[in-house]
Amino acid sequence: MAIKILVSCLVFLCCFADGWTRCSRSRPHKACGRSMTSNRGTFKSPGFPRPYLSADTLEDRVCTWLITLPSGKGIKLLLYGYDFAFERLTYRTHMDELQVFRDEMCGEESRIRQYQGNDTEYDIIHIPSNTACIRFFRRTTQNHSHTGFSMSYEAVDDNGECGTNGSSISSISSQEGYIRSPGYPAASYPQHINCTWVVQVSPSQTVQVEFLDFQLSYIYSCDFAPDFVQIGSSNRTYELKYCDQDTPSIFTSKKNMVWLFFKTGRWRNRGFLVYYKAIGGSPRPDISGADYWTSWPRSDWRYFEETRWSSTRGFRENSGPIDAFAVSRCSSTSLQSTVYLILAILSSLTLIPGSLLCWTTFLDSNR
């Protein structure tokens, strides 16, 4: 009797070890950074929302995500709070950090955001370019409580051309996007140009226009300024005129249309960047491109529109951005290991002959 119980216990331990190994092997590999080309997607620090691990090697200290979209698209990034570790040493302080760049080169001259410490508020980052680079620097050697970050992106229209098809008027019908002066942000706008952009949405909607950056040349007063921007719901009577370098307030159209006119003289400057979006009504469905995670069932991951964070440590109160790689499930082979585990328990309790367990293992090995 004692020998049979001992054998059953050994079988139990073997089956338990086999099931644990198979379950661990079946989890998807969580790569530190990757390249993305879809119109929307999510990415996060390794292990999020659990505390991220410190880098094991020098190569793992920098995680890089590259976003590349078709020409004519811009990128809107959403950062859903962050919580990064830091270490105080004798002569220096090591701080983990997240950096955002407006191109794929990840150079210092193109860096537009950097984050250290922690913050529970989400941030929207507008990039009027079809490429972007995000880097996560893990400089600390230990981390036991800091959760890292979670970020999403989506493609929006980017309108930087002064007219199309030989005309100085550019017609826009998308729900949201960017309008920027020619050359922005890499170069100054040209001299003596007249550009008009017309944004038209569904009849039940209005258009909200926000100037994210505004740098024009200025002389005397706005009435005599050679460089200026006019905006209104009609091109017959523009409602507002902007010049100088004071960022205009948010403008909301009275109808479903906005006209934006840009005129320059013999001076040059940085230019402007505008973010527009449709307000109210029923937005048209976005069929511009497939989602990055279309091959995964909706039951296996949760998409998002907005995430609310608690004010304690940045944990989410509702469903937040979780991509498919965060859903780790054991494969069907581990279910067989679970069956072996149950049989081992029954064998140790009710003294089921060991031949049954050996027979099921033999069948599995010959499949």
C-alpha positions as CSV (number, residue, x, y, z in Angstrom):
1,M,0.0,0.0,0.0
2,A,2.8,2.4,0.9
3,I,4.6,1.7,-2.3
4,K,1.4,2.4,-4.3
5,I,0.8,5.7,-2.6
6,L,4.5,6.7,-3.2
7,V,4.2,5.9,-6.9
8,S,0.9,7.9,-7.1
9,C,2.6,10.9,-5.5
10,L,5.5,10.7,-7.9
11,V,3.0,10.6,-10.9
12,F,1.2,13.5,-9.4
13,L,4.3,15.6,-9.3
14,C,5.3,14.7,-12.8
15,C,1.9,15.6,-14.2
16,F,1.9,18.9,-12.3
17,A,5.3,19.8,-13.7
18,D,4.3,18.8,-17.2
19,G,1.1,20.9,-17.1
20,W,2.9,24.0,-15.7
21,T,5.6,23.7,-18.4
22,R,3.1,23.4,-21.3
23,C,1.0,26.3,-20.0
24,S,4.0,28.5,-19.7
25,R,5.2,27.6,-23.2
26,S,1.8,28.4,-24.7
27,R,1.8,32.1,-23.6
28,P,2.6,34.5,-26.5
29,H,6.0,36.1,-26.4
30,K,5.8,39.7,-25.2
31,A,8.4,41.5,-27.3
32,C,10.0,44.7,-26.1
33,G,9.0,47.0,-29.0
34,R,7.9,46.3,-32.5
35,S,6.9,47.9,-35.9
36,M,3.3,48.8,-36.6
37,T,1.7,49.6,-39.9
38,S,-2.1,49.4,-39.3
39,N,-4.4,52.3,-38.9
40,R,-4.8,51.8,-35.2
41,G,-3.2,49.8,-32.4
42,T,-2.1,49.6,-28.8
43,F,1.2,49.0,-27.1
44,K,2.5,49.1,-23.6
45,S,5.4,48.5,-21.3
46,P,6.4,44.8,-20.7
47,G,4.0,43.2,-18.2
48,F,1.5,46.0,-18.0
49,P,-0.6,46.5,-15.9
50,R,1.7,44.6,-13.6
51,P,5.0,46.2,-12.6
52,Y,7.5,45.9,-15.5
53,L,10.8,44.1,-15.0
54,S,14.1,45.7,-15.1
55,A,16.2,45.1,-18.3
56,D,18.2,41.9,-18.3
57,T,20.7,43.0,-20.9
58,L,21.9,46.3,-22.4
59,E,19.8,45.6,-25.6
60,D,16.6,45.4,-23.5
61,R,17.2,48.7,-21.8
62,V,15.6,50.6,-24.7
63,C,12.2,49.4,-26.1
64,T,11.4,51.0,-29.5
65,W,8.0,51.1,-31.2
66,L,7.9,52.4,-34.8
67,I,4.7,53.5,-36.5
68,T,4.6,53.8,-40.3
69,L,1.4,54.8,-42.1
70,P,0.7,55.6,-45.8
71,S,1.4,59.0,-47.2
72,G,-1.2,61.6,-46.4
73,K,-1.9,60.2,-42.9
74,G,-1.0,61.7,-39.5
75,I,-0.8,60.0,-36.2
76,K,-2.8,60.7,-33.0
77,L,-1.3,59.1,-29.9
78,L,-3.1,58.7,-26.6
79,L,-1.1,58.0,-23.4
80,Y,-3.2,56.6,-20.6
81,G,-1.2,57.7,-17.7
82,Y,2.2,56.4,-16.7
83,D,4.1,55.2,-13.6
84,F,7.9,54.9,-14.0
85,A,10.6,53.8,-11.5
86,F,13.6,55.8,-10.3
87,E,16.7,55.1,-8.2
88,R,18.6,57.5,-6.0
89,L,22.2,56.6,-5.9
90,T,25.1,58.4,-4.2
91,Y,26.2,60.5,-7.1
92,R,23.3,60.3,-9.5
93,T,19.6,59.4,-10.0
94,H,18.5,56.8,-12.5
95,M,15.0,57.5,-13.9
96,D,13.0,55.3,-16.4
97,E,11.6,57.4,-19.2
98,L,9.3,57.5,-22.2
99,Q,10.1,59.6,-25.2
100,V,8.0,60.3,-28.3
101,F,9.5,61.4,-31.7
102,R,7.7,62.8,-34.8
103,D,9.6,60.5,-37.3
104,E,11.1,57.1,-37.5
105,M,14.7,58.3,-37.0
106,C,14.2,58.8,-33.2
107,G,16.7,61.7,-33.3
108,E,16.9,64.4,-30.5
109,E,15.9,67.1,-33.0
110,S,12.5,65.4,-33.6
111,R,11.7,64.6,-30.0
112,I,8.4,66.2,-29.0
113,R,7.5,64.6,-25.6
114,Q,9.3,63.0,-22.7
115,Y,7.8,61.5,-19.5
116,Q,9.3,60.7,-16.2
117,G,7.9,59.9,-12.7
118,N,4.1,59.3,-12.7
119,D,0.9,60.9,-13.8
120,T,-2.7,59.5,-13.9
121,E,-4.0,61.9,-16.5
122,Y,-4.0,60.8,-20.1
123,D,-2.3,62.9,-22.8
124,I,-3.1,63.4,-26.5
125,I,0.0,63.8,-28.8
126,H,-0.6,65.1,-32.3
127,I,2.0,64.1,-34.9
128,P,1.4,65.6,-38.5
129,S,3.5,62.9,-40.1
130,N,3.0,59.4,-41.3
131,T,5.8,58.0,-39.1
132,A,6.5,58.1,-35.4
133,C,8.9,56.6,-32.9
134,I,8.3,55.8,-29.2
135,R,11.1,54.7,-26.9
136,F,10.9,53.4,-23.4
137,F,14.2,53.6,-21.4
138,R,14.6,51.2,-18.5
139,R,17.6,52.6,-16.6
140,T,16.8,51.4,-13.1
141,T,18.0,48.0,-11.8
142,Q,15.0,47.1,-9.7
143,N,11.3,47.7,-9.9
144,H,8.7,46.2,-7.7
145,S,5.7,48.5,-7.8
146,H,5.8,50.8,-10.9
147,T,3.4,49.7,-13.7
148,G,4.8,51.5,-16.7
149,F,2.5,52.8,-19.4
150,S,-0.2,52.0,-21.9
151,M,-0.6,53.8,-25.2
152,S,-2.8,53.7,-28.3
153,Y,-2.6,55.4,-31.7
154,E,-4.9,55.9,-34.7
155,A,-4.4,57.3,-38.2
156,V,-6.0,60.6,-39.1
157,D,-5.9,62.7,-42.4
158,D,-2.9,65.0,-42.8
159,N,-3.5,67.9,-45.1
160,G,-0.3,69.9,-45.8
161,E,-0.7,70.7,-49.5
162,C,-1.7,74.1,-50.7
163,G,-4.5,73.1,-53.1
164,T,-5.0,70.0,-55.3
165,N,-5.3,69.3,-59.0
166,G,-4.1,72.8,-60.0
167,S,-6.5,74.6,-57.7
168,S,-5.6,76.6,-54.5
169,I,-8.6,75.0,-52.7
170,S,-8.3,71.6,-50.9
171,S,-11.6,69.8,-50.1
172,I,-11.6,67.7,-46.9
173,S,-14.5,65.4,-45.8
174,S,-12.9,63.2,-43.1
175,Q,-14.2,63.2,-39.5
176,E,-10.9,64.4,-38.0
177,G,-7.4,65.3,-39.1
178,Y,-4.7,67.9,-39.4
179,I,-4.3,71.0,-41.5
180,R,-0.8,72.6,-41.6
181,S,0.9,75.3,-43.5
182,P,3.1,74.1,-46.4
183,G,6.5,73.0,-45.1
184,Y,5.4,72.7,-41.4
185,P,7.2,71.7,-39.2
186,A,10.5,71.0,-41.0
187,A,10.7,74.4,-42.9
188,S,9.1,77.8,-43.1
189,Y,6.1,78.4,-45.3
190,P,6.7,79.8,-48.8
191,Q,6.3,83.4,-49.8
192,H,3.3,84.9,-51.7
193,I,0.9,81.9,-51.5
194,N,-2.9,81.8,-51.1
195,C,-4.2,78.5,-49.7
196,T,-7.8,77.5,-48.9
197,W,-9.0,74.4,-47.1
198,V,-12.6,73.5,-46.9
199,V,-13.8,70.9,-44.3
200,Q,-17.3,69.5,-44.8
201,V,-18.9,66.8,-42.7
202,S,-22.4,65.4,-42.4
203,P,-25.3,67.9,-42.4
204,S,-26.1,67.1,-38.7
205,Q,-22.6,67.8,-37.6
206,T,-20.5,70.9,-36.9
207,V,-16.7,71.3,-37.1
208,Q,-14.4,72.2,-34.2
209,V,-11.0,73.7,-35.1
210,E,-8.1,73.9,-32.6
211,F,-4.8,75.6,-33.4
212,L,-2.0,73.5,-31.9
213,D,0.8,75.7,-33.1
214,F,0.7,79.2,-34.6
215,Q,3.8,81.2,-35.6
216,L,3.3,83.9,-38.3
217,S,5.2,87.0,-39.3
218,Y,3.8,90.3,-37.9
219,I,4.0,94.0,-38.8
220,Y,2.1,96.8,-37.1
221,S,-1.4,95.5,-36.8
222,C,-3.4,92.5,-38.0
223,D,-5.3,94.8,-40.5
224,F,-2.0,95.3,-42.4
225,A,-0.3,92.0,-41.7
226,P,1.1,90.3,-44.9
227,D,0.7,86.9,-43.3
228,F,-2.6,85.9,-41.8
229,V,-5.2,83.2,-41.4
230,Q,-8.9,83.6,-41.8
231,I,-11.5,81.1,-40.7
232,G,-15.3,81.0,-40.9
233,S,-18.4,78.9,-41.8
234,S,-18.4,80.5,-45.3
235,N,-15.8,82.0,-47.7
236,R,-18.0,85.0,-48.3
237,T,-17.7,86.4,-44.9
238,Y,-14.9,85.0,-42.8
239,E,-15.7,85.4,-39.1
240,L,-12.2,85.6,-37.6
241,K,-8.7,86.8,-38.7
242,Y,-5.5,85.7,-37.0
243,C,-1.9,86.9,-37.3
244,D,1.2,87.4,-35.1
245,Q,2.2,84.5,-32.8
246,D,-0.7,84.3,-30.4
247,T,-2.4,81.0,-30.5
248,P,-6.1,81.5,-31.5
249,S,-8.9,80.1,-29.4
250,I,-10.9,77.0,-30.4
251,F,-13.4,77.8,-33.2
252,T,-16.7,75.9,-33.8
253,S,-18.6,76.3,-37.0
254,K,-22.2,77.2,-37.2
255,K,-22.9,74.8,-40.0
256,N,-21.3,71.6,-41.2
257,M,-18.6,73.4,-43.1
258,V,-15.4,75.4,-42.2
259,W,-13.3,77.5,-44.6
260,L,-9.7,78.2,-43.7
261,F,-7.7,80.7,-45.8
262,F,-4.0,81.3,-45.5
263,K,-2.1,84.2,-47.2
264,T,1.6,85.1,-47.0
265,G,3.6,88.0,-48.2
266,R,7.4,88.4,-48.4
267,W,8.1,87.2,-44.9
268,R,8.5,83.7,-43.6
269,N,8.0,81.9,-40.3
270,R,7.2,78.5,-38.8
271,G,3.6,78.4,-39.8
272,F,0.7,76.7,-38.1
273,L,-0.8,73.3,-37.2
274,V,-4.6,72.8,-36.9
275,Y,-6.5,69.8,-35.5
276,Y,-10.1,69.6,-36.7
277,K,-12.9,67.1,-35.8
278,A,-16.6,66.7,-36.4
279,I,-18.9,67.3,-33.5
280,G,-22.4,65.8,-32.9
281,G,-24.5,63.8,-35.4
282,S,-23.8,60.3,-36.5
283,P,-20.2,59.8,-37.6
284,R,-19.6,57.8,-40.7
285,P,-18.0,54.4,-40.1
286,D,-14.2,54.2,-40.5
287,I,-13.4,51.7,-43.2
288,S,-10.1,53.2,-44.2
289,G,-8.1,50.2,-43.0
290,A,-8.2,47.0,-41.0
291,D,-7.4,46.9,-37.4
292,Y,-4.1,45.4,-36.3
293,W,-5.9,42.8,-34.2
294,T,-8.6,41.6,-36.7
295,S,-7.3,38.1,-36.5
296,W,-8.2,37.9,-32.8
297,P,-11.8,37.3,-31.6
298,R,-13.4,40.3,-29.9
299,S,-13.9,38.1,-26.8
300,D,-10.1,37.8,-26.4
301,W,-9.3,41.5,-26.1
302,R,-10.9,44.8,-25.3
303,Y,-10.9,47.8,-27.5
304,F,-11.4,51.2,-26.0
305,E,-12.4,54.8,-26.6
306,E,-11.4,56.4,-23.3
307,T,-9.8,55.2,-20.1
308,R,-10.5,56.7,-16.7
309,W,-7.8,56.3,-14.0
310,S,-8.1,56.3,-10.3
311,S,-6.1,59.0,-8.4
312,T,-4.2,56.5,-6.2
313,R,-1.6,54.7,-8.3
314,G,-2.8,54.9,-11.9
315,F,-4.8,51.7,-12.0
316,R,-7.8,51.7,-14.4
317,E,-11.3,51.8,-13.1
318,N,-12.8,50.6,-16.3
319,S,-11.7,48.5,-19.3
320,G,-8.6,50.1,-20.7
321,P,-6.3,49.5,-23.7
322,I,-5.2,45.9,-23.7
323,D,-3.9,44.4,-26.8
324,A,-4.0,40.8,-27.9
325,F,-0.5,39.9,-26.6
326,A,-1.8,40.7,-23.1
327,V,-4.3,37.8,-23.2
328,S,-2.3,34.7,-22.2
329,R,-4.1,31.4,-22.4
330,C,-3.0,27.9,-22.0
331,S,-3.2,25.8,-25.2
332,S,-5.2,22.6,-25.6
333,T,-2.2,20.5,-24.8
334,S,-2.2,21.9,-21.3
335,L,-5.8,20.8,-20.9
336,Q,-4.6,17.3,-21.4
337,S,-2.1,17.9,-18.7
338,T,-4.9,19.0,-16.4
339,V,-6.6,15.6,-17.1
340,Y,-3.4,13.9,-16.1
341,L,-3.4,15.9,-12.9
342,I,-6.9,15.0,-12.0
343,L,-6.2,11.3,-12.6
344,A,-3.1,11.5,-10.4
345,I,-5.2,13.0,-7.6
346,L,-7.8,10.2,-8.0
347,S,-5.1,7.6,-8.1
348,S,-3.6,8.8,-4.8
349,L,-7.1,9.0,-3.1
350,T,-9.0,6.0,-4.5
351,L,-6.0,3.9,-5.6
352,I,-7.0,3.7,-9.3
353,P,-4.6,1.3,-11.0
354,G,-1.6,3.1,-12.5
355,S,-2.2,1.4,-15.8
356,L,-5.0,3.8,-16.7
357,L,-2.7,6.8,-16.3
358,C,0.1,5.2,-18.3
359,W,-2.4,4.3,-21.0
360,T,-3.6,7.9,-21.5
361,T,0.0,9.1,-21.6
362,F,0.8,6.5,-24.2
363,L,-2.2,7.7,-26.3
364,D,-1.1,11.3,-26.1
365,S,2.5,10.5,-27.2
366,N,1.3,8.7,-30.3
367,R,-0.9,11.5,-31.6
